[in-house]
Amino acid sequence: MIGASAHEYLQIIGLILYSYMWVEMEAVALKSGNQQGEYFDEAKLQAARFFTQLSA
């Protein structure tokens, strides 16, 4: 039965790592002087807000 209980832990770790990646992407988008442009940064922030609200 050890394998059955690992499923929930893997889901939690996946959610934590996925959230961490979005936080890192938000930090890059918020940095001034980003080369990809203002519209790209705003779209990245909107996507981050959407996915963090979805997983909450």
C-alpha distance matrix in Angstrom:
0.0 3.8 5.5 5.4 6.9 9.1 11.0 12.9 13.8 15.2 17.1 18.6 19.6 21.1 23.1 24.3 25.5 27.0 28.9 30.1 31.5 33.4 34.8 36.0 37.7 39.3 40.7 42.3 43.7 45.2 46.9 50.6 52.2 49.3 50.8 49.0 51.0 50.9 49.7 46.8 45.8 46.1 44.0 41.3 41.4 41.3 38.2 36.5 37.3 36.1 32.7 32.2 33.2 30.9 27.8 28.8
3.8 0.0 3.8 5.5 5.6 6.6 9.5 11.3 11.3 12.7 15.2 16.4 16.9 18.7 20.9 21.7 22.7 24.6 26.5 27.3 28.8 30.9 32.1 33.2 35.0 36.7 37.9 39.5 41.1 42.6 44.1 47.8 49.4 46.6 48.1 46.5 48.6 48.6 47.6 44.6 43.5 44.0 42.1 39.1 39.2 39.4 36.4 34.4 35.5 34.6 31.0 30.4 31.7 29.7 26.4 27.4
5.5 3.8 0.0 3.8 5.5 5.2 7.1 10.0 10.4 10.7 13.1 15.1 15.4 16.6 19.1 20.3 20.9 22.5 24.8 25.7 26.8 29.0 30.5 31.5 33.0 34.9 36.3 37.6 39.1 40.8 42.4 46.1 47.4 44.5 45.8 44.0 46.2 46.3 45.2 42.1 41.2 41.8 39.6 36.8 37.1 37.2 34.0 32.3 33.6 32.4 28.8 28.5 30.0 27.7 24.5 26.1
5.4 5.5 3.8 0.0 3.8 5.5 5.9 8.3 9.9 10.7 12.2 14.2 15.5 16.4 18.3 20.0 21.1 22.3 24.3 25.8 27.0 28.7 30.3 31.7 33.0 34.6 36.3 37.8 39.0 40.6 42.5 46.2 47.7 44.8 46.2 44.2 46.1 46.0 44.6 41.7 40.8 41.1 38.9 36.2 36.4 36.1 33.1 31.4 32.3 30.9 27.5 27.2 28.2 25.8 22.8 24.1
6.9 5.6 5.5 3.8 0.0 3.8 5.4 6.2 7.3 9.2 10.8 11.8 13.3 15.0 16.5 17.7 19.3 20.8 22.3 23.7 25.4 27.0 28.2 29.8 31.4 32.8 34.3 36.1 37.3 38.7 40.6 44.3 46.0 43.3 44.9 43.1 44.9 44.6 43.5 40.7 39.5 39.7 37.8 35.0 34.8 34.8 31.9 30.0 30.7 29.7 26.2 25.5 26.5 24.5 21.2 22.1
9.1 6.6 5.2 5.5 3.8 0.0 3.8 5.6 5.2 6.2 8.7 10.0 10.5 12.2 14.3 15.4 16.4 18.1 20.0 21.0 22.4 24.4 25.7 26.9 28.6 30.3 31.6 33.2 34.6 36.2 37.8 41.5 43.1 40.3 41.8 40.2 42.2 42.1 41.1 38.1 36.9 37.4 35.5 32.6 32.6 32.9 29.9 27.9 29.0 28.1 24.5 23.9 25.4 23.4 20.1 21.4
11.0 9.5 7.1 5.9 5.4 3.8 0.0 3.8 5.5 5.2 6.3 8.8 10.0 10.6 12.5 14.4 15.4 16.4 18.4 20.0 21.2 22.8 24.5 25.9 27.1 28.7 30.5 32.0 33.1 34.8 36.7 40.3 41.8 38.9 40.3 38.4 40.2 40.1 38.8 35.8 34.9 35.2 33.1 30.3 30.5 30.4 27.3 25.6 26.7 25.4 21.8 21.6 22.9 20.6 17.4 19.1
12.9 11.3 10.0 8.3 6.2 5.6 3.8 0.0 3.8 5.4 5.1 6.3 8.7 9.8 10.7 12.4 14.3 15.3 16.6 18.4 20.1 21.3 22.7 24.5 25.9 27.1 28.8 30.7 31.7 33.0 35.1 38.8 40.6 37.9 39.6 37.7 39.3 38.8 37.6 34.9 33.6 33.7 31.8 29.1 28.8 28.7 25.9 23.9 24.6 23.5 20.1 19.3 20.4 18.4 15.1 16.2
13.8 11.3 10.4 9.9 7.3 5.2 5.5 3.8 0.0 3.8 5.4 5.1 6.1 8.5 9.9 10.6 12.2 14.0 15.3 16.5 18.4 20.1 21.1 22.6 24.4 25.8 27.1 29.0 30.3 31.6 33.4 37.1 38.9 36.3 38.1 36.5 38.3 37.9 37.1 34.2 32.8 33.2 31.5 28.5 28.2 28.6 25.8 23.5 24.5 23.9 20.4 19.3 21.0 19.5 15.8 16.8
15.2 12.7 10.7 10.7 9.2 6.2 5.2 5.4 3.8 0.0 3.8 5.5 5.1 6.0 8.6 9.9 10.5 11.9 14.1 15.2 16.4 18.3 19.9 21.0 22.5 24.2 25.7 27.2 28.5 30.2 31.9 35.6 37.1 34.2 35.8 34.0 36.0 35.9 35.0 31.9 30.8 31.4 29.5 26.5 26.6 27.0 24.0 21.9 23.4 22.6 18.9 18.4 20.4 18.6 15.2 17.0
17.1 15.2 13.1 12.2 10.8 8.7 6.3 5.1 5.4 3.8 0.0 3.8 5.5 5.1 6.2 8.7 10.0 10.4 12.2 14.2 15.4 16.6 18.4 20.1 21.2 22.6 24.5 26.1 27.0 28.6 30.7 34.3 35.9 33.1 34.7 32.7 34.3 34.0 32.8 29.9 28.8 29.0 27.0 24.3 24.3 24.2 21.3 19.4 20.5 19.4 15.8 15.4 17.1 15.0 11.7 13.6
18.6 16.4 15.1 14.2 11.8 10.0 8.8 6.3 5.1 5.5 3.8 0.0 3.8 5.4 5.1 6.2 8.6 9.8 10.6 12.3 14.4 15.5 16.6 18.5 20.1 21.1 22.7 24.7 25.8 27.0 29.0 32.7 34.6 32.0 34.0 32.3 33.8 33.2 32.4 29.7 28.1 28.3 26.7 23.8 23.3 23.6 21.0 18.6 19.4 19.0 15.5 14.2 16.0 14.7 11.0 12.1
19.6 16.9 15.4 15.5 13.3 10.5 10.0 8.7 6.1 5.1 5.5 3.8 0.0 3.8 5.4 5.1 6.1 8.4 9.8 10.5 12.3 14.3 15.3 16.5 18.5 19.9 21.1 22.9 24.4 25.7 27.4 31.1 32.8 30.2 32.1 30.6 32.4 32.2 31.6 28.6 27.1 27.8 26.3 23.1 22.9 23.7 21.0 18.4 19.9 19.9 16.2 15.1 17.6 16.6 13.0 14.4
21.1 18.7 16.6 16.4 15.0 12.2 10.6 9.8 8.5 6.0 5.1 5.4 3.8 0.0 3.8 5.5 5.2 6.0 8.5 9.8 10.6 12.4 14.2 15.4 16.6 18.4 20.0 21.4 22.6 24.4 26.2 29.8 31.3 28.4 30.0 28.2 30.1 29.9 29.0 26.0 24.8 25.4 23.6 20.5 20.8 21.3 18.3 16.1 17.9 17.4 13.7 13.3 16.0 14.4 11.2 13.6
23.1 20.9 19.1 18.3 16.5 14.3 12.5 10.7 9.9 8.6 6.2 5.1 5.4 3.8 0.0 3.8 5.5 5.1 6.1 8.5 9.9 10.7 12.3 14.3 15.4 16.5 18.4 20.2 21.0 22.4 24.7 28.2 30.1 27.3 29.2 27.3 28.8 28.2 27.3 24.6 23.1 23.3 21.7 18.7 18.4 18.7 16.0 13.6 14.9 14.5 10.9 9.9 12.4 11.2 7.8 9.8
24.3 21.7 20.3 20.0 17.7 15.4 14.4 12.4 10.6 9.9 8.7 6.2 5.1 5.5 3.8 0.0 3.8 5.5 5.2 6.2 8.8 10.0 10.6 12.4 14.4 15.3 16.6 18.7 20.0 21.1 22.9 26.6 28.6 26.2 28.4 26.9 28.4 27.9 27.5 24.7 22.8 23.3 22.3 19.0 18.4 19.4 17.1 14.1 15.4 16.0 12.6 10.9 13.7 13.6 10.2 11.2
25.5 22.7 20.9 21.1 19.3 16.4 15.4 14.3 12.2 10.5 10.0 8.6 6.1 5.2 5.5 3.8 0.0 3.8 5.4 5.0 6.3 8.7 9.8 10.6 12.5 14.3 15.4 16.8 18.5 20.0 21.5 25.2 26.8 24.1 26.0 24.6 26.5 26.4 26.1 23.0 21.4 22.4 21.2 17.7 17.8 19.2 16.5 13.8 16.0 16.5 13.0 12.1 15.5 15.1 12.2 14.0
27.0 24.6 22.5 22.3 20.8 18.1 16.4 15.3 14.0 11.9 10.4 9.8 8.4 6.0 5.1 5.5 3.8 0.0 3.8 5.4 5.2 6.5 8.8 10.0 10.8 12.5 14.5 15.7 16.7 18.6 20.5 24.0 25.5 22.6 24.3 22.5 24.2 24.0 23.2 20.2 18.9 19.6 18.0 14.7 15.0 16.0 13.1 10.7 13.0 13.2 9.6 9.4 12.8 12.1 9.7 12.2
28.9 26.5 24.8 24.3 22.3 20.0 18.4 16.6 15.3 14.1 12.2 10.6 9.8 8.5 6.1 5.2 5.4 3.8 0.0 3.8 5.4 5.1 6.3 8.7 9.9 10.5 12.4 14.5 15.2 16.4 18.7 22.2 24.2 21.7 23.9 22.3 23.5 22.8 22.3 19.7 17.7 18.2 17.1 13.9 13.2 14.4 12.2 9.0 10.7 11.7 8.6 7.0 10.6 11.0 8.7 10.1
30.1 27.3 25.7 25.8 23.7 21.0 20.0 18.4 16.5 15.2 14.2 12.3 10.5 9.8 8.5 6.2 5.0 5.4 3.8 0.0 3.8 5.4 5.1 6.3 8.7 9.8 10.6 12.7 14.3 15.4 16.9 20.7 22.6 20.2 22.5 21.4 23.0 22.6 22.7 19.9 17.6 18.8 18.2 14.6 14.1 16.1 14.2 10.9 13.0 14.6 11.9 10.3 14.0 14.7 12.4 13.6
31.5 28.8 26.8 27.0 25.4 22.4 21.2 20.1 18.4 16.4 15.4 14.4 12.3 10.6 9.9 8.8 6.3 5.2 5.4 3.8 0.0 3.8 5.4 5.1 6.3 8.6 9.9 10.8 12.4 14.3 15.7 19.3 20.7 17.9 19.8 18.5 20.3 20.4 20.3 17.1 15.4 16.9 15.9 12.2 12.6 14.7 12.4 9.7 12.8 14.0 11.3 10.9 14.7 15.0 13.4 15.3
33.4 30.9 29.0 28.7 27.0 24.4 22.8 21.3 20.1 18.3 16.6 15.5 14.3 12.4 10.7 10.0 8.7 6.5 5.1 5.4 3.8 0.0 3.8 5.4 5.0 6.1 8.6 9.9 10.4 12.2 14.4 17.8 19.5 16.8 18.9 17.2 18.4 17.9 17.6 14.8 12.8 13.7 12.8 9.2 9.1 11.1 9.0 6.0 9.0 10.6 8.4 8.0 11.7 12.5 11.6 13.4
34.8 32.1 30.5 30.3 28.2 25.7 24.5 22.7 21.1 19.9 18.4 16.6 15.3 14.2 12.3 10.6 9.8 8.8 6.3 5.1 5.4 3.8 0.0 3.8 5.4 5.0 6.2 8.8 9.8 10.5 12.5 16.1 18.4 16.2 18.9 17.8 18.9 18.1 18.4 16.0 13.3 14.3 14.4 10.9 9.8 12.4 11.4 7.9 10.0 12.6 11.0 9.4 12.9 14.6 13.4 14.2
36.0 33.2 31.5 31.7 29.8 26.9 25.9 24.5 22.6 21.0 20.1 18.5 16.5 15.4 14.3 12.4 10.6 10.0 8.7 6.3 5.1 5.4 3.8 0.0 3.8 5.4 5.1 6.5 8.7 10.0 11.0 14.7 16.3 14.0 16.5 15.9 17.5 17.4 18.2 15.4 12.8 14.8 14.9 11.2 11.1 14.2 13.0 10.1 12.9 15.3 13.6 12.7 16.4 17.7 16.5 17.7
37.7 35.0 33.0 33.0 31.4 28.6 27.1 25.9 24.4 22.5 21.2 20.1 18.5 16.6 15.4 14.4 12.5 10.8 9.9 8.7 6.3 5.0 5.4 3.8 0.0 3.8 5.4 5.2 6.2 8.7 10.1 13.4 14.8 11.9 14.1 12.8 14.3 14.3 14.7 11.7 9.5 11.6 11.4 7.6 8.3 11.4 10.2 8.0 11.4 13.4 12.2 12.3 15.7 16.8 16.4 18.0
39.3 36.7 34.9 34.6 32.8 30.3 28.7 27.1 25.8 24.2 22.6 21.1 19.9 18.4 16.5 15.3 14.3 12.5 10.5 9.8 8.6 6.1 5.0 5.4 3.8 0.0 3.8 5.4 5.0 6.1 8.7 11.9 14.1 11.9 14.6 13.4 14.0 13.1 13.7 11.5 8.4 9.7 10.4 7.1 6.0 9.5 9.5 6.9 9.3 12.2 11.8 11.2 14.2 16.1 16.1 17.0
40.7 37.9 36.3 36.3 34.3 31.6 30.5 28.8 27.1 25.7 24.5 22.7 21.1 20.0 18.4 16.6 15.4 14.5 12.4 10.6 9.9 8.6 6.2 5.1 5.4 3.8 0.0 3.8 5.4 5.2 6.4 10.1 12.4 10.8 14.1 13.9 14.6 14.0 15.5 13.5 10.1 12.0 13.5 10.3 9.3 13.0 13.3 10.7 12.7 15.9 15.4 14.3 17.3 19.4 19.0 19.6
42.3 39.5 37.6 37.8 36.1 33.2 32.0 30.7 29.0 27.2 26.1 24.7 22.9 21.4 20.2 18.7 16.8 15.7 14.5 12.7 10.8 9.9 8.8 6.5 5.2 5.4 3.8 0.0 3.8 5.5 5.3 8.6 9.9 7.7 10.6 10.5 11.9 12.0 13.7 11.3 8.5 11.4 12.6 9.6 9.9 13.6 13.6 11.9 14.5 17.2 16.7 16.5 19.6 21.3 21.1 22.2
43.7 41.1 39.1 39.0 37.3 34.6 33.1 31.7 30.3 28.5 27.0 25.8 24.4 22.6 21.0 20.0 18.5 16.7 15.2 14.3 12.4 10.4 9.8 8.7 6.2 5.0 5.4 3.8 0.0 3.8 5.5 8.0 9.5 7.1 9.9 9.0 9.4 8.8 10.2 8.2 4.9 7.6 9.2 6.8 7.0 10.6 11.3 10.2 12.5 15.1 15.5 15.5 18.2 20.0 20.5 21.6
45.2 42.6 40.8 40.6 38.7 36.2 34.8 33.0 31.6 30.2 28.6 27.0 25.7 24.4 22.4 21.1 20.0 18.6 16.4 15.4 14.3 12.2 10.5 10.0 8.7 6.1 5.2 5.5 3.8 0.0 3.8 6.3 9.2 8.3 11.8 11.7 11.2 9.8 11.9 10.9 7.2 8.8 11.5 9.6 8.3 11.9 13.4 11.8 13.2 16.4 17.1 16.4 18.7 21.1 21.6 22.0
46.9 44.1 42.4 42.5 40.6 37.8 36.7 35.1 33.4 31.9 30.7 29.0 27.4 26.2 24.7 22.9 21.5 20.5 18.7 16.9 15.7 14.4 12.5 11.0 10.1 8.7 6.4 5.3 5.5 3.8 0.0 3.8 6.4 6.3 10.1 11.2 11.2 10.7 13.6 12.4 9.2 11.7 14.2 12.3 11.7 15.4 16.6 15.0 16.8 19.9 20.3 19.6 22.2 24.5 24.7 25.2
50.6 47.8 46.1 46.2 44.3 41.5 40.3 38.8 37.1 35.6 34.3 32.7 31.1 29.8 28.2 26.6 25.2 24.0 22.2 20.7 19.3 17.8 16.1 14.7 13.4 11.9 10.1 8.6 8.0 6.3 3.8 0.0 3.8 5.6 9.1 10.8 10.0 9.5 13.0 12.8 10.0 12.3 15.3 14.2 13.7 17.1 18.7 17.7 19.2 22.3 23.1 22.7 25.0 27.3 27.8 28.3
52.2 49.4 47.4 47.7 46.0 43.1 41.8 40.6 38.9 37.1 35.9 34.6 32.8 31.3 30.1 28.6 26.8 25.5 24.2 22.6 20.7 19.5 18.4 16.3 14.8 14.1 12.4 9.9 9.5 9.2 6.4 3.8 0.0 3.8 6.2 8.9 8.6 9.5 13.0 12.6 10.8 13.6 16.2 15.3 15.7 18.9 20.2 19.7 21.6 24.3 24.9 25.0 27.4 29.4 30.0 30.9
49.3 46.6 44.5 44.8 43.3 40.3 38.9 37.9 36.3 34.2 33.1 32.0 30.2 28.4 27.3 26.2 24.1 22.6 21.7 20.2 17.9 16.8 16.2 14.0 11.9 11.9 10.8 7.7 7.1 8.3 6.3 5.6 3.8 0.0 3.8 5.7 6.5 8.1 11.0 9.6 8.2 11.6 13.5 12.3 13.4 16.6 17.4 17.1 19.4 21.7 22.2 22.6 25.2 26.8 27.4 28.7
50.8 48.1 45.8 46.2 44.9 41.8 40.3 39.6 38.1 35.8 34.7 34.0 32.1 30.0 29.2 28.4 26.0 24.3 23.9 22.5 19.8 18.9 18.9 16.5 14.1 14.6 14.1 10.6 9.9 11.8 10.1 9.1 6.2 3.8 0.0 3.8 5.7 8.7 11.1 9.6 9.6 13.1 14.3 13.6 15.5 18.2 18.7 19.0 21.6 23.4 23.8 24.8 27.4 28.6 29.4 31.0
49.0 46.5 44.0 44.2 43.1 40.2 38.4 37.7 36.5 34.0 32.7 32.3 30.6 28.2 27.3 26.9 24.6 22.5 22.3 21.4 18.5 17.2 17.8 15.9 12.8 13.4 13.9 10.5 9.0 11.7 11.2 10.8 8.9 5.7 3.8 0.0 3.8 7.1 8.2 6.2 7.3 10.6 11.1 10.8 13.2 15.5 15.7 16.6 19.2 20.6 21.2 22.5 24.9 25.9 26.9 28.8
51.0 48.6 46.2 46.1 44.9 42.2 40.2 39.3 38.3 36.0 34.3 33.8 32.4 30.1 28.8 28.4 26.5 24.2 23.5 23.0 20.3 18.4 18.9 17.5 14.3 14.0 14.6 11.9 9.4 11.2 11.2 10.0 8.6 6.5 5.7 3.8 0.0 3.8 5.6 5.5 6.4 8.8 10.2 10.9 12.6 14.6 15.7 16.8 18.8 20.3 21.5 22.8 24.7 26.0 27.5 29.0
50.9 48.6 46.3 46.0 44.6 42.1 40.1 38.8 37.9 35.9 34.0 33.2 32.2 29.9 28.2 27.9 26.4 24.0 22.8 22.6 20.4 17.9 18.1 17.4 14.3 13.1 14.0 12.0 8.8 9.8 10.7 9.5 9.5 8.1 8.7 7.1 3.8 0.0 3.8 5.5 5.2 6.2 8.6 9.9 10.7 12.4 14.3 15.4 16.7 18.5 20.2 21.2 22.7 24.4 26.0 27.2
49.7 47.6 45.2 44.6 43.5 41.1 38.8 37.6 37.1 35.0 32.8 32.4 31.6 29.0 27.3 27.5 26.1 23.2 22.3 22.7 20.3 17.6 18.4 18.2 14.7 13.7 15.5 13.7 10.2 11.9 13.6 13.0 13.0 11.0 11.1 8.2 5.6 3.8 0.0 3.8 5.4 5.1 6.1 8.6 9.9 10.6 12.3 14.2 15.4 16.5 18.4 20.0 21.2 22.5 24.5 25.9
46.8 44.6 42.1 41.7 40.7 38.1 35.8 34.9 34.2 31.9 29.9 29.7 28.6 26.0 24.6 24.7 23.0 20.2 19.7 19.9 17.1 14.8 16.0 15.4 11.7 11.5 13.5 11.3 8.2 10.9 12.4 12.8 12.6 9.6 9.6 6.2 5.5 5.5 3.8 0.0 3.8 5.5 5.1 6.1 8.7 9.9 10.5 12.3 14.3 15.3 16.6 18.3 20.1 21.0 22.7 24.4
45.8 43.5 41.2 40.8 39.5 36.9 34.9 33.6 32.8 30.8 28.8 28.1 27.1 24.8 23.1 22.8 21.4 18.9 17.7 17.6 15.4 12.8 13.3 12.8 9.5 8.4 10.1 8.5 4.9 7.2 9.2 10.0 10.8 8.2 9.6 7.3 6.4 5.2 5.4 3.8 0.0 3.8 5.4 5.1 6.3 8.7 9.9 10.5 12.4 14.3 15.5 16.5 18.4 19.9 21.3 22.6
46.1 44.0 41.8 41.1 39.7 37.4 35.2 33.7 33.2 31.4 29.0 28.3 27.8 25.4 23.3 23.3 22.4 19.6 18.2 18.8 16.9 13.7 14.3 14.8 11.6 9.7 12.0 11.4 7.6 8.8 11.7 12.3 13.6 11.6 13.1 10.6 8.8 6.2 5.1 5.5 3.8 0.0 3.8 5.4 5.1 6.2 8.6 9.8 10.6 12.4 14.4 15.4 16.6 18.4 20.2 21.3
44.0 42.1 39.6 38.9 37.8 35.5 33.1 31.8 31.5 29.5 27.0 26.7 26.3 23.6 21.7 22.3 21.2 18.0 17.1 18.2 15.9 12.8 14.4 14.9 11.4 10.4 13.5 12.6 9.2 11.5 14.2 15.3 16.2 13.5 14.3 11.1 10.2 8.6 6.1 5.1 5.4 3.8 0.0 3.8 5.4 5.1 6.2 8.6 9.9 10.5 12.4 14.2 15.5 16.4 18.5 20.1
41.3 39.1 36.8 36.2 35.0 32.6 30.3 29.1 28.5 26.5 24.3 23.8 23.1 20.5 18.7 19.0 17.7 14.7 13.9 14.6 12.2 9.2 10.9 11.2 7.6 7.1 10.3 9.6 6.8 9.6 12.3 14.2 15.3 12.3 13.6 10.8 10.9 9.9 8.6 6.1 5.1 5.4 3.8 0.0 3.8 5.5 5.1 6.2 8.7 9.9 10.7 12.2 14.3 15.3 16.6 18.4
41.4 39.2 37.1 36.4 34.8 32.6 30.5 28.8 28.2 26.6 24.3 23.3 22.9 20.8 18.4 18.4 17.8 15.0 13.2 14.1 12.6 9.1 9.8 11.1 8.3 6.0 9.3 9.9 7.0 8.3 11.7 13.7 15.7 13.4 15.5 13.2 12.6 10.7 9.9 8.7 6.3 5.1 5.4 3.8 0.0 3.8 5.4 5.0 6.2 8.6 10.0 10.5 12.2 14.1 15.5 16.5
41.3 39.4 37.2 36.1 34.8 32.9 30.4 28.7 28.6 27.0 24.2 23.6 23.7 21.3 18.7 19.4 19.2 16.0 14.4 16.1 14.7 11.1 12.4 14.2 11.4 9.5 13.0 13.6 10.6 11.9 15.4 17.1 18.9 16.6 18.2 15.5 14.6 12.4 10.6 9.9 8.7 6.2 5.1 5.5 3.8 0.0 3.8 5.4 5.1 6.2 8.8 10.0 10.7 12.3 14.5 15.6
38.2 36.4 34.0 33.1 31.9 29.9 27.3 25.9 25.8 24.0 21.3 21.0 21.0 18.3 16.0 17.1 16.5 13.1 12.2 14.2 12.4 9.0 11.4 13.0 10.2 9.5 13.3 13.6 11.3 13.4 16.6 18.7 20.2 17.4 18.7 15.7 15.7 14.3 12.3 10.5 9.9 8.6 6.2 5.1 5.4 3.8 0.0 3.8 5.4 5.1 6.2 8.5 10.0 10.5 12.4 14.3
36.5 34.4 32.3 31.4 30.0 27.9 25.6 23.9 23.5 21.9 19.4 18.6 18.4 16.1 13.6 14.1 13.8 10.7 9.0 10.9 9.7 6.0 7.9 10.1 8.0 6.9 10.7 11.9 10.2 11.8 15.0 17.7 19.7 17.1 19.0 16.6 16.8 15.4 14.2 12.3 10.5 9.8 8.6 6.2 5.0 5.4 3.8 0.0 3.8 5.4 5.3 6.0 8.5 9.8 10.7 12.2
37.3 35.5 33.6 32.3 30.7 29.0 26.7 24.6 24.5 23.4 20.5 19.4 19.9 17.9 14.9 15.4 16.0 13.0 10.7 13.0 12.8 9.0 10.0 12.9 11.4 9.3 12.7 14.5 12.5 13.2 16.8 19.2 21.6 19.4 21.6 19.2 18.8 16.7 15.4 14.3 12.4 10.6 9.9 8.7 6.2 5.1 5.4 3.8 0.0 3.8 5.6 5.3 6.1 8.5 10.1 10.7
36.1 34.6 32.4 30.9 29.7 28.1 25.4 23.5 23.9 22.6 19.4 19.0 19.9 17.4 14.5 16.0 16.5 13.2 11.7 14.6 14.0 10.6 12.6 15.3 13.4 12.2 15.9 17.2 15.1 16.4 19.9 22.3 24.3 21.7 23.4 20.6 20.3 18.5 16.5 15.3 14.3 12.4 10.5 9.9 8.6 6.2 5.1 5.4 3.8 0.0 3.8 5.6 5.4 6.1 8.8 10.2
32.7 31.0 28.8 27.5 26.2 24.5 21.8 20.1 20.4 18.9 15.8 15.5 16.2 13.7 10.9 12.6 13.0 9.6 8.6 11.9 11.3 8.4 11.0 13.6 12.2 11.8 15.4 16.7 15.5 17.1 20.3 23.1 24.9 22.2 23.8 21.2 21.5 20.2 18.4 16.6 15.5 14.4 12.4 10.7 10.0 8.8 6.2 5.3 5.6 3.8 0.0 3.8 5.4 4.9 6.2 8.6
32.2 30.4 28.5 27.2 25.5 23.9 21.6 19.3 19.3 18.4 15.4 14.2 15.1 13.3 9.9 10.9 12.1 9.4 7.0 10.3 10.9 8.0 9.4 12.7 12.3 11.2 14.3 16.5 15.5 16.4 19.6 22.7 25.0 22.6 24.8 22.5 22.8 21.2 20.0 18.3 16.5 15.4 14.2 12.2 10.5 10.0 8.5 6.0 5.3 5.6 3.8 0.0 3.8 5.4 5.3 6.2
33.2 31.7 30.0 28.2 26.5 25.4 22.9 20.4 21.0 20.4 17.1 16.0 17.6 16.0 12.4 13.7 15.5 12.8 10.6 14.0 14.7 11.7 12.9 16.4 15.7 14.2 17.3 19.6 18.2 18.7 22.2 25.0 27.4 25.2 27.4 24.9 24.7 22.7 21.2 20.1 18.4 16.6 15.5 14.3 12.2 10.7 10.0 8.5 6.1 5.4 5.4 3.8 0.0 3.8 5.5 5.2
30.9 29.7 27.7 25.8 24.5 23.4 20.6 18.4 19.5 18.6 15.0 14.7 16.6 14.4 11.2 13.6 15.1 12.1 11.0 14.7 15.0 12.5 14.6 17.7 16.8 16.1 19.4 21.3 20.0 21.1 24.5 27.3 29.4 26.8 28.6 25.9 26.0 24.4 22.5 21.0 19.9 18.4 16.4 15.3 14.1 12.3 10.5 9.8 8.5 6.1 4.9 5.4 3.8 0.0 3.8 5.6
27.8 26.4 24.5 22.8 21.2 20.1 17.4 15.1 15.8 15.2 11.7 11.0 13.0 11.2 7.8 10.2 12.2 9.7 8.7 12.4 13.4 11.6 13.4 16.5 16.4 16.1 19.0 21.1 20.5 21.6 24.7 27.8 30.0 27.4 29.4 26.9 27.5 26.0 24.5 22.7 21.3 20.2 18.5 16.6 15.5 14.5 12.4 10.7 10.1 8.8 6.2 5.3 5.5 3.8 0.0 3.8
28.8 27.4 26.1 24.1 22.1 21.4 19.1 16.2 16.8 17.0 13.6 12.1 14.4 13.6 9.8 11.2 14.0 12.2 10.1 13.6 15.3 13.4 14.2 17.7 18.0 17.0 19.6 22.2 21.6 22.0 25.2 28.3 30.9 28.7 31.0 28.8 29.0 27.2 25.9 24.4 22.6 21.3 20.1 18.4 16.5 15.6 14.3 12.2 10.7 10.2 8.6 6.2 5.2 5.6 3.8 0.0
